[in-house]
Amino acid sequence: MANFLLLAVVGLIAQLVDGSLGMAYGVTSQSLLLTIGIAPALASASVHIAEVGTTAASGVSHWRFKNVDWAKVWPLAIPGAIGAFFGAVVVSAFITAEAAEPIVAIFLFGLGVFVLARFSFRRHERPVEVRPVSRAFLAPLGLIAGFLDAAGGGGWGPISTPTLLSSGRMEPRKIIGTVDTSEFLVALSASIGFLIALSLAQIPWTIVGALLLGGVIAAPIAAYIVRILPARILGTAVGGVILVTNMRTFLGAIGVSGALAILVYILIVAVWIAALVFSIRVNRQEEGSVGGSNSTGRVV
């Protein structure tokens, strides 16, 4: 019972992060399951089956808080579902998920730097110009993110969210809501693939149930957080999460290890904290200016 409650808390925390920032449910949950000795395929299967329920709850919650751009859900979700299915059942003859991981980490780390710089350290926030995002952009993004999500145990949010954020064509809350809602089809398709490849008896259903319970409880809370947080703070938080979750693989890919790697970790976390503090402070100043303008007719 204690283990069930612990896993439910993990599912709750993972969904709070994922629903608020559009990523990290799979990475957080999968990492814990691997740590306690669950085989990689079973860990990924457990997370994706649980995500069928958590993403459904998250999608409904984001829809209720008007965080979803439905015109972009299907062009992203359908290719994502196709990629997730093949990621779950097909082992590539040319490149494995492990071989692709450093390449993906380098790409995501670069995106994380860009997103953090774009949203945090600007005194005057660069406005988001809401413009159409073409299917030619969304379809391959969904296909790649879906495949890596199922094959590597996480990747839908970490790839889709920062890529869309870097385009500057959607509000951050709409990106997070759209990515989370699209993930329902991705999780469902990946789960079908895993159930074809594995027997039902192999699936650790207790773990699935615990992760599902925690995630469903957290989903509406996370959607509300996305609704009320300013774009500057959301973007800064997302950029930092991308950097922190990809640091180890990124540094390994470029040959940095030992004491130097630890120093880089500390530096990146310190920069992220400073960026968050700066974003919150500037946002408060901007709100104060708007309030002063509304009450006196001029900015104070």
C-alpha positions in Angstrom: 0.0 0.0 0.0 2.9 2.4 0.9 4.5 1.7 -2.5 1.2 2.4 -4.3 0.7 5.7 -2.5 4.3 6.7 -3.3 3.9 5.9 -7.0 0.6 7.9 -6.9 2.4 10.9 -5.5 5.0 10.5 -8.3 2.2 10.4 -10.8 0.7 13.5 -9.3 3.9 15.5 -9.3 4.8 14.3 -12.8 1.4 15.4 -14.1 1.6 18.8 -12.3 4.9 19.4 -14.1 3.7 18.0 -17.5 0.3 19.8 -17.4 1.8 23.1 -16.4 4.8 23.1 -18.7 3.8 20.7 -21.5 6.5 18.1 -20.8 8.2 15.7 -18.4 5.4 13.2 -17.3 7.1 10.4 -19.2 10.6 11.4 -18.3 9.8 11.7 -14.6 7.8 8.5 -14.2 10.0 6.4 -16.4 13.1 7.4 -14.6 11.6 6.3 -11.3 10.4 3.0 -12.6 13.9 2.2 -14.1 15.5 3.2 -10.8 13.4 0.6 -8.9 14.3 -2.1 -11.4 11.4 -2.2 -13.9 12.6 -3.4 -17.3 12.7 -0.5 -19.9 10.0 -2.0 -22.1 7.7 -2.6 -19.2 8.4 0.8 -17.7 7.6 2.6 -21.0 4.5 0.5 -21.4 3.3 1.3 -17.9 3.8 5.0 -18.3 2.0 5.1 -21.7 -1.0 3.1 -20.5 -1.3 5.3 -17.5 -1.0 8.3 -19.8 -4.1 7.3 -21.7 -6.1 8.3 -18.6 -4.0 11.2 -17.5 -3.8 12.8 -21.0 -7.6 12.4 -21.3 -8.1 14.2 -18.0 -5.5 16.8 -18.9 -7.0 17.4 -22.3 -10.5 18.0 -20.8 -9.1 20.3 -18.2 -7.1 22.3 -20.7 -10.2 22.5 -22.9 -12.3 23.8 -20.0 -9.7 26.5 -19.3 -9.6 27.4 -23.1 -5.9 26.4 -23.4 -6.4 24.3 -26.6 -6.0 25.3 -30.2 -8.1 22.6 -31.9 -7.0 23.5 -35.4 -3.5 22.3 -34.5 -4.4 19.2 -32.4 -5.3 16.8 -35.2 -2.4 17.8 -37.6 0.0 17.2 -34.6 -1.7 14.2 -33.0 -2.4 11.9 -35.9 1.2 11.8 -37.2 2.3 11.5 -33.5 0.0 8.5 -33.0 1.5 6.8 -36.1 5.1 7.5 -34.9 4.3 6.3 -31.4 2.8 3.0 -32.7 5.9 2.2 -34.7 8.2 3.4 -31.9 6.5 0.8 -29.6 6.7 -2.2 -31.9 9.6 -1.6 -34.4 13.3 -1.7 -33.7 15.1 0.3 -36.3 17.7 -1.5 -38.3 19.8 1.6 -38.7 19.6 3.7 -35.6 18.3 2.8 -32.1 16.7 5.2 -29.6 19.9 5.0 -27.5 22.0 6.1 -30.5 19.6 9.0 -31.3 19.4 10.2 -27.7 22.6 12.4 -27.8 21.5 14.0 -31.1 18.1 14.8 -29.7 19.6 16.1 -26.4 21.9 18.5 -28.3 18.9 19.7 -30.4 16.7 20.2 -27.3 19.5 21.8 -25.3 19.9 24.4 -28.0 16.1 25.0 -28.1 16.2 25.3 -24.3 18.8 28.1 -24.5 16.8 29.9 -27.2 13.5 29.6 -25.3 15.1 30.8 -22.0 16.7 33.8 -23.7 13.5 34.6 -25.6 11.2 34.7 -22.6 13.3 35.6 -19.5 16.1 38.1 -19.9 14.3 40.7 -22.1 13.3 43.8 -20.2 10.5 44.2 -22.7 9.0 40.9 -23.5 9.0 40.0 -27.2 5.3 39.7 -28.1 3.9 36.4 -29.5 2.7 37.0 -33.0 -0.2 34.5 -33.3 0.0 33.2 -36.9 -0.9 30.0 -38.7 1.4 27.0 -38.2 1.4 24.8 -41.3 0.6 21.1 -41.5 4.0 20.7 -43.2 5.6 21.8 -40.0 3.3 20.0 -37.5 3.1 16.6 -39.2 6.9 15.7 -39.2 7.2 17.3 -35.7 4.4 15.0 -34.4 5.8 11.9 -36.2 9.3 12.3 -34.8 8.1 13.3 -31.3 5.7 10.4 -31.2 8.3 7.8 -32.3 10.9 9.0 -29.8 8.3 9.2 -27.1 7.4 5.5 -27.4 10.9 4.2 -28.3 12.8 6.2 -25.6 10.2 6.4 -22.8 9.6 10.2 -23.2 9.9 12.9 -25.8 6.4 14.0 -26.9 6.4 17.1 -24.7 10.1 17.8 -24.5 10.3 17.9 -28.4 6.9 19.4 -29.3 6.5 22.1 -26.7 9.9 23.9 -27.1 9.8 23.6 -30.9 6.4 25.3 -31.0 7.5 27.8 -28.4 10.6 28.7 -30.5 8.4 29.5 -33.5 6.8 32.4 -31.6 3.5 31.8 -33.4 1.3 30.6 -30.5 0.7 31.7 -27.0 2.6 29.5 -24.5 -0.6 28.4 -22.7 -2.1 27.4 -26.0 1.0 25.4 -26.9 1.0 23.5 -23.6 -2.8 22.8 -23.8 -2.6 21.7 -27.4 0.5 19.4 -26.9 -1.1 17.9 -23.8 -4.4 17.3 -25.5 -2.7 15.8 -28.6 -0.8 13.4 -26.4 -4.0 11.4 -25.7 -3.8 9.8 -29.2 -0.1 9.4 -28.9 -0.4 7.5 -25.6 -3.3 5.4 -26.8 -1.4 4.4 -30.0 1.8 3.6 -28.1 -0.2 1.5 -25.6 -1.8 -0.5 -28.4 1.7 -1.1 -29.8 3.0 -2.3 -26.4 0.0 -4.5 -25.8 0.7 -6.2 -29.2 4.4 -6.7 -28.4 3.9 -7.7 -24.7 1.4 -10.0 -23.0 -1.2 -8.5 -20.6 0.2 -10.6 -17.8 3.6 -8.8 -18.1 2.1 -5.3 -17.5 2.5 -4.2 -13.9 -1.1 -3.0 -13.5 -0.6 -1.8 -9.9 2.0 0.6 -11.1 -0.2 1.7 -14.0 -3.1 2.3 -11.6 -1.0 4.4 -9.1 0.5 6.6 -11.8 -3.0 7.0 -13.3 -4.6 8.0 -10.0 -2.0 10.7 -9.2 -2.1 12.1 -12.7 -5.9 12.4 -12.9 -5.9 14.3 -9.6 -3.2 16.7 -10.8 -4.6 17.4 -14.3 -7.2 20.1 -13.5 -4.8 21.9 -11.1 -2.1 22.0 -13.8 -4.5 23.3 -16.4 -5.5 26.1 -14.1 -1.9 27.0 -13.4 -1.3 27.3 -17.2 -4.4 29.6 -17.5 -3.2 32.1 -14.9 0.6 32.2 -15.3 2.0 35.0 -17.6 3.7 34.0 -20.8 7.1 35.3 -19.6 7.1 33.1 -16.6 5.8 30.0 -18.4 8.4 30.3 -21.1 11.2 30.8 -18.6 10.0 27.7 -16.7 9.8 25.6 -19.8 13.2 26.7 -21.0 14.8 25.7 -17.7 13.1 22.3 -17.6 14.4 21.6 -21.1 18.0 22.5 -20.1 17.9 20.6 -16.7 16.4 17.4 -18.2 18.9 17.3 -21.1 22.1 18.4 -19.3 23.5 15.0 -18.6 23.0 13.5 -22.1 24.1 16.8 -23.7 27.3 17.1 -21.7 28.1 13.4 -22.4 27.6 13.9 -26.1 30.1 16.8 -26.2 32.6 14.9 -24.0 32.2 16.9 -20.7 32.4 14.8 -17.5 33.6 14.7 -13.9 34.1 17.9 -11.9 33.6 20.1 -15.0 30.2 18.6 -15.7 29.2 19.2 -12.0 30.3 22.8 -12.4 28.2 23.2 -15.6 25.2 21.7 -13.8 25.5 24.2 -11.0 26.0 27.1 -13.4 22.9 26.1 -15.6 20.7 25.7 -12.5 21.9 29.0 -11.1 21.2 30.8 -14.5 17.7 29.2 -14.5 16.9 30.4 -11.0 18.2 33.9 -11.8 16.0 33.9 -15.0 12.9 32.9 -13.0 13.5 35.6 -10.4 14.1 38.2 -13.1 11.0 37.1 -15.0 8.8 37.3 -11.9 10.2 40.7 -10.9 9.8 42.2 -14.4 6.3 40.7 -14.6 5.3 42.4 -11.3 6.7 45.7 -12.5 4.7 45.4 -15.8 1.6 44.6 -13.8 2.2 47.6 -11.5 2.7 49.9 -14.5 -0.6 48.7 -16.1 -2.3 49.1 -12.7 -0.9 52.7 -12.3 -1.9 53.5 -15.9 -5.4 52.3 -15.4 -5.9 54.3 -12.1 -4.2 57.6 -13.0 -4.3 57.7 -16.7 -0.5 57.5 -17.0 2.2 54.9 -16.3 3.7 55.3 -12.9 
